[in-house]
Amino acid sequence: MKQASISIKDHNKKKNAQILIEGELVVGSLHKVKEELTAAVSRYSTLTIVVKNVSAIDLTFLQLLFAVKKSLALVHKSFSFHVELPDEITTLLSRSGFADLSLMLQPIHSSPAKK
């Protein structure tokens, strides 16, 4: 299996970035990916996080992705997640309550209060 890797493609003079996360997304590689994601959250105003070419994923990585989503929302940064998983991982996640991971990771926009 391919160990987890993360790469950052900088756009528009460090305002926007695309972050690619791939490989074996398990607890053993969590620290490296977490450090890179944390740095990117503080450095860029708009982030596109792409998760693909995944050979394995565990609960710790799912928790990391949800924590990143929450952190980005708290600091009011624009972001999107694009998650492409193999069918067998998608099926396993669906049976575990994560039916549509991409949708679950998208920002929640609240509607304006009615007067």
CNS distance restraints for C-alpha pairs under 8 A (distance, minus, plus):
assign (resid   1 and name CA) (resid  23 and name CA) 7.30 0.50 0.50
assign (resid   1 and name CA) (resid  24 and name CA) 6.48 0.50 0.50
assign (resid   1 and name CA) (resid  55 and name CA) 6.44 0.50 0.50
assign (resid   2 and name CA) (resid  23 and name CA) 4.93 0.50 0.50
assign (resid   2 and name CA) (resid  24 and name CA) 5.72 0.50 0.50
assign (resid   2 and name CA) (resid  55 and name CA) 7.08 0.50 0.50
assign (resid   3 and name CA) (resid  23 and name CA) 5.25 0.50 0.50
assign (resid   3 and name CA) (resid  24 and name CA) 4.99 0.50 0.50
assign (resid   3 and name CA) (resid  25 and name CA) 7.57 0.50 0.50
assign (resid   3 and name CA) (resid  29 and name CA) 7.32 0.50 0.50
assign (resid   4 and name CA) (resid  21 and name CA) 7.11 0.50 0.50
assign (resid   4 and name CA) (resid  22 and name CA) 5.60 0.50 0.50
assign (resid   4 and name CA) (resid  23 and name CA) 4.29 0.50 0.50
assign (resid   4 and name CA) (resid  24 and name CA) 4.81 0.50 0.50
assign (resid   4 and name CA) (resid  25 and name CA) 5.51 0.50 0.50
assign (resid   4 and name CA) (resid  26 and name CA) 7.88 0.50 0.50
assign (resid   4 and name CA) (resid  29 and name CA) 6.04 0.50 0.50
assign (resid   4 and name CA) (resid  33 and name CA) 7.68 0.50 0.50
assign (resid   5 and name CA) (resid  20 and name CA) 7.95 0.50 0.50
assign (resid   5 and name CA) (resid  21 and name CA) 5.77 0.50 0.50
assign (resid   5 and name CA) (resid  22 and name CA) 5.48 0.50 0.50
assign (resid   5 and name CA) (resid  23 and name CA) 6.19 0.50 0.50
assign (resid   5 and name CA) (resid  33 and name CA) 7.25 0.50 0.50
assign (resid   6 and name CA) (resid  19 and name CA) 6.87 0.50 0.50
assign (resid   6 and name CA) (resid  20 and name CA) 5.49 0.50 0.50
assign (resid   6 and name CA) (resid  21 and name CA) 4.54 0.50 0.50
assign (resid   6 and name CA) (resid  22 and name CA) 6.63 0.50 0.50
assign (resid   6 and name CA) (resid  33 and name CA) 6.32 0.50 0.50
assign (resid   6 and name CA) (resid  36 and name CA) 7.45 0.50 0.50
assign (resid   7 and name CA) (resid  19 and name CA) 5.73 0.50 0.50
assign (resid   7 and name CA) (resid  20 and name CA) 5.22 0.50 0.50
assign (resid   7 and name CA) (resid  21 and name CA) 6.77 0.50 0.50
assign (resid   8 and name CA) (resid  17 and name CA) 6.54 0.50 0.50
assign (resid   8 and name CA) (resid  18 and name CA) 5.75 0.50 0.50
assign (resid   8 and name CA) (resid  19 and name CA) 4.55 0.50 0.50
assign (resid   8 and name CA) (resid  20 and name CA) 6.42 0.50 0.50
assign (resid   9 and name CA) (resid  17 and name CA) 5.51 0.50 0.50
assign (resid   9 and name CA) (resid  18 and name CA) 5.14 0.50 0.50
assign (resid   9 and name CA) (resid  19 and name CA) 6.40 0.50 0.50
assign (resid  10 and name CA) (resid  14 and name CA) 5.76 0.50 0.50
assign (resid  10 and name CA) (resid  15 and name CA) 7.84 0.50 0.50
assign (resid  10 and name CA) (resid  16 and name CA) 6.31 0.50 0.50
assign (resid  10 and name CA) (resid  17 and name CA) 4.60 0.50 0.50
assign (resid  10 and name CA) (resid  18 and name CA) 6.70 0.50 0.50
assign (resid  11 and name CA) (resid  15 and name CA) 6.59 0.50 0.50
assign (resid  11 and name CA) (resid  16 and name CA) 4.97 0.50 0.50
assign (resid  11 and name CA) (resid  17 and name CA) 5.38 0.50 0.50
assign (resid  11 and name CA) (resid  18 and name CA) 7.76 0.50 0.50
assign (resid  12 and name CA) (resid  16 and name CA) 5.99 0.50 0.50
assign (resid  14 and name CA) (resid  43 and name CA) 7.30 0.50 0.50
assign (resid  14 and name CA) (resid  44 and name CA) 6.00 0.50 0.50
assign (resid  15 and name CA) (resid  43 and name CA) 7.84 0.50 0.50
assign (resid  15 and name CA) (resid  44 and name CA) 5.00 0.50 0.50
assign (resid  15 and name CA) (resid  45 and name CA) 5.28 0.50 0.50
assign (resid  15 and name CA) (resid  46 and name CA) 6.36 0.50 0.50
assign (resid  16 and name CA) (resid  44 and name CA) 5.67 0.50 0.50
assign (resid  16 and name CA) (resid  45 and name CA) 6.06 0.50 0.50
assign (resid  16 and name CA) (resid  46 and name CA) 4.67 0.50 0.50
assign (resid  16 and name CA) (resid  47 and name CA) 5.87 0.50 0.50
assign (resid  17 and name CA) (resid  44 and name CA) 6.59 0.50 0.50
assign (resid  17 and name CA) (resid  46 and name CA) 6.46 0.50 0.50
assign (resid  17 and name CA) (resid  47 and name CA) 5.14 0.50 0.50
assign (resid  17 and name CA) (resid  48 and name CA) 6.35 0.50 0.50
assign (resid  18 and name CA) (resid  47 and name CA) 5.87 0.50 0.50
assign (resid  18 and name CA) (resid  48 and name CA) 4.68 0.50 0.50
assign (resid  18 and name CA) (resid  49 and name CA) 5.88 0.50 0.50
assign (resid  18 and name CA) (resid  50 and name CA) 7.25 0.50 0.50
assign (resid  19 and name CA) (resid  47 and name CA) 7.24 0.50 0.50
assign (resid  19 and name CA) (resid  48 and name CA) 6.13 0.50 0.50
assign (resid  19 and name CA) (resid  49 and name CA) 4.76 0.50 0.50
assign (resid  19 and name CA) (resid  50 and name CA) 5.96 0.50 0.50
assign (resid  20 and name CA) (resid  49 and name CA) 6.15 0.50 0.50
assign (resid  20 and name CA) (resid  50 and name CA) 4.83 0.50 0.50
assign (resid  20 and name CA) (resid  51 and name CA) 6.00 0.50 0.50
assign (resid  20 and name CA) (resid  52 and name CA) 7.56 0.50 0.50
assign (resid  21 and name CA) (resid  33 and name CA) 7.97 0.50 0.50
assign (resid  21 and name CA) (resid  49 and name CA) 7.57 0.50 0.50
assign (resid  21 and name CA) (resid  50 and name CA) 6.16 0.50 0.50
assign (resid  21 and name CA) (resid  51 and name CA) 4.87 0.50 0.50
assign (resid  21 and name CA) (resid  52 and name CA) 6.60 0.50 0.50
assign (resid  22 and name CA) (resid  51 and name CA) 5.83 0.50 0.50
assign (resid  22 and name CA) (resid  52 and name CA) 5.27 0.50 0.50
assign (resid  22 and name CA) (resid  53 and name CA) 5.25 0.50 0.50
assign (resid  22 and name CA) (resid  54 and name CA) 5.28 0.50 0.50
assign (resid  23 and name CA) (resid  52 and name CA) 7.73 0.50 0.50
assign (resid  23 and name CA) (resid  53 and name CA) 5.91 0.50 0.50
assign (resid  23 and name CA) (resid  54 and name CA) 4.66 0.50 0.50
assign (resid  23 and name CA) (resid  55 and name CA) 5.50 0.50 0.50
assign (resid  23 and name CA) (resid  56 and name CA) 7.11 0.50 0.50
assign (resid  24 and name CA) (resid  29 and name CA) 7.82 0.50 0.50
assign (resid  24 and name CA) (resid  54 and name CA) 5.99 0.50 0.50
assign (resid  24 and name CA) (resid  55 and name CA) 5.13 0.50 0.50
assign (resid  24 and name CA) (resid  56 and name CA) 4.73 0.50 0.50
assign (resid  24 and name CA) (resid  57 and name CA) 6.31 0.50 0.50
assign (resid  25 and name CA) (resid  29 and name CA) 6.63 0.50 0.50
assign (resid  25 and name CA) (resid  30 and name CA) 7.22 0.50 0.50
assign (resid  25 and name CA) (resid  54 and name CA) 7.02 0.50 0.50
assign (resid  25 and name CA) (resid  55 and name CA) 7.57 0.50 0.50
assign (resid  25 and name CA) (resid  56 and name CA) 5.65 0.50 0.50
assign (resid  25 and name CA) (resid  57 and name CA) 4.53 0.50 0.50
assign (resid  25 and name CA) (resid  58 and name CA) 6.62 0.50 0.50
assign (resid  25 and name CA) (resid  61 and name CA) 6.12 0.50 0.50
assign (resid  26 and name CA) (resid  30 and name CA) 6.37 0.50 0.50
assign (resid  26 and name CA) (resid  56 and name CA) 6.83 0.50 0.50
assign (resid  26 and name CA) (resid  57 and name CA) 5.39 0.50 0.50
assign (resid  26 and name CA) (resid  58 and name CA) 5.21 0.50 0.50
assign (resid  26 and name CA) (resid  59 and name CA) 7.84 0.50 0.50
assign (resid  26 and name CA) (resid  60 and name CA) 6.72 0.50 0.50
assign (resid  26 and name CA) (resid  61 and name CA) 6.12 0.50 0.50
assign (resid  27 and name CA) (resid  31 and name CA) 7.93 0.50 0.50
assign (resid  27 and name CA) (resid  58 and name CA) 7.15 0.50 0.50
assign (resid  27 and name CA) (resid  60 and name CA) 5.85 0.50 0.50
assign (resid  27 and name CA) (resid  61 and name CA) 6.92 0.50 0.50
assign (resid  29 and name CA) (resid  33 and name CA) 6.71 0.50 0.50
assign (resid  30 and name CA) (resid  34 and name CA) 5.92 0.50 0.50
assign (resid  30 and name CA) (resid  60 and name CA) 7.50 0.50 0.50
assign (resid  30 and name CA) (resid  61 and name CA) 6.76 0.50 0.50
assign (resid  31 and name CA) (resid  35 and name CA) 6.20 0.50 0.50
assign (resid  32 and name CA) (resid  36 and name CA) 6.54 0.50 0.50
assign (resid  33 and name CA) (resid  37 and name CA) 6.11 0.50 0.50
assign (resid  34 and name CA) (resid  38 and name CA) 5.98 0.50 0.50
assign (resid  34 and name CA) (resid  64 and name CA) 7.30 0.50 0.50
assign (resid  35 and name CA) (resid  39 and name CA) 6.26 0.50 0.50
assign (resid  36 and name CA) (resid  40 and name CA) 6.22 0.50 0.50
assign (resid  37 and name CA) (resid  41 and name CA) 6.13 0.50 0.50
assign (resid  37 and name CA) (resid  68 and name CA) 7.67 0.50 0.50
assign (resid  38 and name CA) (resid  42 and name CA) 6.57 0.50 0.50
assign (resid  38 and name CA) (resid  68 and name CA) 7.93 0.50 0.50
assign (resid  39 and name CA) (resid  43 and name CA) 6.16 0.50 0.50
assign (resid  40 and name CA) (resid  44 and name CA) 5.90 0.50 0.50
assign (resid  41 and name CA) (resid  45 and name CA) 7.64 0.50 0.50
assign (resid  41 and name CA) (resid  47 and name CA) 7.69 0.50 0.50
assign (resid  41 and name CA) (resid  72 and name CA) 6.90 0.50 0.50
assign (resid  45 and name CA) (resid  77 and name CA) 5.58 0.50 0.50
assign (resid  45 and name CA) (resid  78 and name CA) 6.56 0.50 0.50
assign (resid  46 and name CA) (resid  77 and name CA) 6.02 0.50 0.50
assign (resid  46 and name CA) (resid  78 and name CA) 4.70 0.50 0.50
assign (resid  46 and name CA) (resid  79 and name CA) 5.55 0.50 0.50
assign (resid  47 and name CA) (resid  77 and name CA) 7.86 0.50 0.50
assign (resid  47 and name CA) (resid  78 and name CA) 6.39 0.50 0.50
assign (resid  47 and name CA) (resid  79 and name CA) 4.63 0.50 0.50
assign (resid  47 and name CA) (resid  80 and name CA) 6.58 0.50 0.50
assign (resid  48 and name CA) (resid  79 and name CA) 5.52 0.50 0.50
assign (resid  48 and name CA) (resid  80 and name CA) 4.93 0.50 0.50
assign (resid  48 and name CA) (resid  81 and name CA) 5.93 0.50 0.50
assign (resid  48 and name CA) (resid  82 and name CA) 7.61 0.50 0.50
assign (resid  49 and name CA) (resid  79 and name CA) 7.54 0.50 0.50
assign (resid  49 and name CA) (resid  80 and name CA) 6.17 0.50 0.50
assign (resid  49 and name CA) (resid  81 and name CA) 4.75 0.50 0.50
assign (resid  49 and name CA) (resid  82 and name CA) 6.23 0.50 0.50
assign (resid  50 and name CA) (resid  81 and name CA) 5.84 0.50 0.50
assign (resid  50 and name CA) (resid  82 and name CA) 4.73 0.50 0.50
assign (resid  50 and name CA) (resid  83 and name CA) 5.91 0.50 0.50
assign (resid  50 and name CA) (resid  84 and name CA) 7.93 0.50 0.50
assign (resid  51 and name CA) (resid  81 and name CA) 7.65 0.50 0.50
assign (resid  51 and name CA) (resid  82 and name CA) 6.18 0.50 0.50
assign (resid  51 and name CA) (resid  83 and name CA) 4.70 0.50 0.50
assign (resid  51 and name CA) (resid  84 and name CA) 6.09 0.50 0.50
assign (resid  51 and name CA) (resid  85 and name CA) 7.77 0.50 0.50
assign (resid  52 and name CA) (resid  83 and name CA) 6.10 0.50 0.50
assign (resid  52 and name CA) (resid  84 and name CA) 4.81 0.50 0.50
assign (resid  52 and name CA) (resid  85 and name CA) 6.06 0.50 0.50
assign (resid  53 and name CA) (resid  84 and name CA) 7.33 0.50 0.50
assign (resid  53 and name CA) (resid  85 and name CA) 6.98 0.50 0.50
assign (resid  53 and name CA) (resid  86 and name CA) 7.84 0.50 0.50
assign (resid  54 and name CA) (resid  84 and name CA) 7.92 0.50 0.50
assign (resid  54 and name CA) (resid  85 and name CA) 6.12 0.50 0.50
assign (resid  54 and name CA) (resid  86 and name CA) 7.16 0.50 0.50
assign (resid  55 and name CA) (resid  86 and name CA) 7.88 0.50 0.50
assign (resid  56 and name CA) (resid  89 and name CA) 7.46 0.50 0.50
assign (resid  57 and name CA) (resid  61 and name CA) 6.47 0.50 0.50
assign (resid  57 and name CA) (resid  62 and name CA) 7.57 0.50 0.50
assign (resid  57 and name CA) (resid  89 and name CA) 7.84 0.50 0.50
assign (resid  58 and name CA) (resid  62 and name CA) 6.57 0.50 0.50
assign (resid  59 and name CA) (resid  63 and name CA) 6.08 0.50 0.50
assign (resid  60 and name CA) (resid  64 and name CA) 6.20 0.50 0.50
assign (resid  61 and name CA) (resid  65 and name CA) 6.23 0.50 0.50
assign (resid  62 and name CA) (resid  66 and name CA) 6.33 0.50 0.50
assign (resid  63 and name CA) (resid  67 and name CA) 6.05 0.50 0.50
assign (resid  64 and name CA) (resid  68 and name CA) 6.17 0.50 0.50
assign (resid  65 and name CA) (resid  69 and name CA) 6.29 0.50 0.50
assign (resid  65 and name CA) (resid 105 and name CA) 7.55 0.50 0.50
assign (resid  66 and name CA) (resid  70 and name CA) 6.24 0.50 0.50
assign (resid  66 and name CA) (resid 105 and name CA) 6.60 0.50 0.50
assign (resid  67 and name CA) (resid  71 and name CA) 6.10 0.50 0.50
assign (resid  68 and name CA) (resid  72 and name CA) 6.09 0.50 0.50
assign (resid  69 and name CA) (resid  73 and name CA) 6.22 0.50 0.50
assign (resid  69 and name CA) (resid 105 and name CA) 6.44 0.50 0.50
assign (resid  69 and name CA) (resid 106 and name CA) 7.67 0.50 0.50
assign (resid  69 and name CA) (resid 107 and name CA) 7.36 0.50 0.50
assign (resid  70 and name CA) (resid  74 and name CA) 6.13 0.50 0.50
assign (resid  71 and name CA) (resid  75 and name CA) 6.44 0.50 0.50
assign (resid  72 and name CA) (resid  76 and name CA) 6.10 0.50 0.50
assign (resid  72 and name CA) (resid  77 and name CA) 5.31 0.50 0.50
assign (resid  72 and name CA) (resid  78 and name CA) 7.39 0.50 0.50
assign (resid  72 and name CA) (resid  79 and name CA) 7.24 0.50 0.50
assign (resid  73 and name CA) (resid  77 and name CA) 6.15 0.50 0.50
assign (resid  73 and name CA) (resid  78 and name CA) 7.87 0.50 0.50
assign (resid  73 and name CA) (resid 107 and name CA) 7.10 0.50 0.50
assign (resid  79 and name CA) (resid 106 and name CA) 7.85 0.50 0.50
assign (resid  79 and name CA) (resid 107 and name CA) 7.31 0.50 0.50
assign (resid  80 and name CA) (resid 105 and name CA) 7.72 0.50 0.50
assign (resid  80 and name CA) (resid 106 and name CA) 5.88 0.50 0.50
assign (resid  80 and name CA) (resid 107 and name CA) 7.19 0.50 0.50
assign (resid  81 and name CA) (resid 102 and name CA) 6.17 0.50 0.50
assign (resid  81 and name CA) (resid 105 and name CA) 6.26 0.50 0.50
assign (resid  81 and name CA) (resid 106 and name CA) 6.24 0.50 0.50
assign (resid  82 and name CA) (resid 102 and name CA) 5.88 0.50 0.50
assign (resid  83 and name CA) (resid 101 and name CA) 7.04 0.50 0.50
assign (resid  83 and name CA) (resid 102 and name CA) 5.32 0.50 0.50
assign (resid  85 and name CA) (resid  89 and name CA) 6.25 0.50 0.50
assign (resid  85 and name CA) (resid  90 and name CA) 6.01 0.50 0.50
assign (resid  86 and name CA) (resid  90 and name CA) 6.22 0.50 0.50
assign (resid  87 and name CA) (resid  91 and name CA) 6.06 0.50 0.50
assign (resid  88 and name CA) (resid  92 and name CA) 6.26 0.50 0.50
assign (resid  89 and name CA) (resid  93 and name CA) 6.09 0.50 0.50
assign (resid  90 and name CA) (resid  94 and name CA) 6.01 0.50 0.50
assign (resid  90 and name CA) (resid  99 and name CA) 7.51 0.50 0.50
assign (resid  91 and name CA) (resid  95 and name CA) 6.24 0.50 0.50
assign (resid  92 and name CA) (resid  96 and name CA) 6.28 0.50 0.50
assign (resid  93 and name CA) (resid  97 and name CA) 6.36 0.50 0.50
assign (resid  93 and name CA) (resid  98 and name CA) 4.99 0.50 0.50
assign (resid  93 and name CA) (resid  99 and name CA) 6.20 0.50 0.50
assign (resid  94 and name CA) (resid  98 and name CA) 4.86 0.50 0.50
assign (resid  94 and name CA) (resid  99 and name CA) 3.85 0.50 0.50
assign (resid  94 and name CA) (resid 100 and name CA) 7.14 0.50 0.50
assign (resid  95 and name CA) (resid  99 and name CA) 7.22 0.50 0.50
assign (resid  98 and name CA) (resid 104 and name CA) 7.90 0.50 0.50
assign (resid 100 and name CA) (resid 104 and name CA) 6.28 0.50 0.50
assign (resid 101 and name CA) (resid 105 and name CA) 6.23 0.50 0.50
assign (resid 102 and name CA) (resid 106 and name CA) 6.60 0.50 0.50
